[in-house]
Amino acid sequence: MSKYDALWEYVRKNGTPLFKLTFEEIQDIAGIPIDHSFLKYKKELTEYGYQVGKISIKEETVVFNKLD
């Protein structure tokens, strides 16, 4: 079980081809703040049919892309 499972489930259920979440929204969904370990855990998202696209530290956003 991953600490980001709740986020991955949310992304999978979203179903849209591409969307963006703020760090604050991610914290609300996952129940934990996004931190450097997110870079390691993001690989798990492919099991849910998505991948992490651009991560903007400046804008504090993460883009999620649906896999084909």
N, C-alpha and C positions, 0 to 999 in steps of 0.2 A: 504494500500500500504506500502510495506517495503522498507527500504533504500537499501536493497540488491536485489530487484526484477530484475534488469538488470543482475546481476551475476547469479541468479537462472535460468533465461531464457537462458543464455549462456550455463550453465551446462546442462540443459535439451536438448538443440539443439545439444550439442556435441555428445551425444548418445553412447559413448564408455563405456564399463563396469567399467573402472577404469582409472582415470587420475589425474595428479598433476598440480597445478598452484602455481606460486610464489605470495608472497604478492604484489609485484609490478604489476604483471599481473592482480590480483584481483582488485587492485586500478584502473588500466586502464579500466577494464570492468565495474566495479560498479560506477566509477566516484568519489569514496571516498576511503580514506585509511582504511584498515582493523584495527579494534580496539577491545577492550575487549568485546564490545557489540555483536561482531560476535558470541560469544559462546551462547548468548541468541537467536539470529536470525537464527542460523543454523538449528533449528528445522523445520523452514518453508520449507526447501529444500525437505523434504519427499513428499510434495504436488507435486513436480516436478519429482518424481520418483528416486531421489538420496538421499544419506546421506553424511554428512561430515565424513570422516575417520580420519586419523591421521593429526594433526596440529603440525608442527615442528617450534618452535620458533627459534631454532638454525639455521635451514636451510631456514627459512622464506618461508615455503611451506604448502599447504593444499592439502590433497588427497580427491578426490570425488569418491564415490562408487555407482554404479547403483543398485537400489533395484530390487529384483526378481519379 
